[in-house]
Amino acid sequence: MPYLQIQTTPHFYDLTPAIPGAATLVFIHGWVLSHRYWTPITNTLASHYRCLTYDLRGFGASNHIPPSVDSGNGVTPDYGLSAYARDLETLLQKLNLGPVWLVGHSLGGSIALWAAHLWPDRVQGVICVNAGGGIYLPEEFQRFRRAGTQIVRWRSSWLSRIPLLDLGFARMMVAQPLSRQWGRQRLLDLLAAHPEAALGALLASTTEAEVHRLPQVVASLRQPTYFVAGGADPVMEERYVRHLASFHTLFHQEAGNVSVLPHCGHMAMLEQPSALAQQIRQYVEAVARMDTAAKPIDSHRATTAILQKPMNGV
């Protein structure tokens, strides 16, 4: 298994072979998930683009992190969005990749937006999947933080031995049940997540200041930035996706920057992998037809007809 050291944590990554003249896509997973959930997408897109998947610090196969306080300098690790964006920039630098497209799911979408904001020369474009927000609802966020905190603190390895629990995970946050295999994987990734990282990422990304800062980040982006919503997403409803997308210039262009997968919940890459892969390819190829160096946003008007064509498969 390939690893790269970032800060003090070994990061797992998987990089497909380069394709001459093709874009590089970097996939960022969501909270208490892992790189594995992008497999249905990369299996399709790897013949068209170079694809990088990796596990965020503290999650998946990157969950071996040192104690929270370094005895040498007393620094507590940062699990905020900008910190994870810095991890990503270091990974891209070590792999000598860029400019790249970032494709982020849920929390990973927010990390992608931050990375594009901090390193515009390294990020060619962003596609957020089941990711939105920018509106802080105190009571709802407090309930969400309490529930997430309880989940992290009450995890135990014996949960993996409870009969049929994987069936419950296969039904969580989705419009239609996933296969039992994915339910099992979701349970294992939840249990594998480092407790400090799981709790730290949850709390750092849901503060009022962080929620209100995200629209400012989107508004600052000059790269093409798109959002894919699930029409039946119970976690990140379409209206919240559109709200965050509205801060980007493309939202007000004729073609817009939001697409919706009907009858899809919060796990688009597993629920509708073919449709999502086609949408990603559609966005990337449309931008490839532009002169992005000269007119990365205004020339988007020329691709309106392309983006509005129905998807006929990858």
Beta strands, then each sheet from edge to edge (+ up, - down):
strand 1: 3-6
strand 2: 9-15
strand 3: 24-28
strand 4: 50-54
strand 5: 100-105
strand 6: 123-129
strand 7: 225-230
strand 8: 258-261
sheet 1: 1+ 2- 4+ 3+ 5+ 6+ 7+ 8+
end
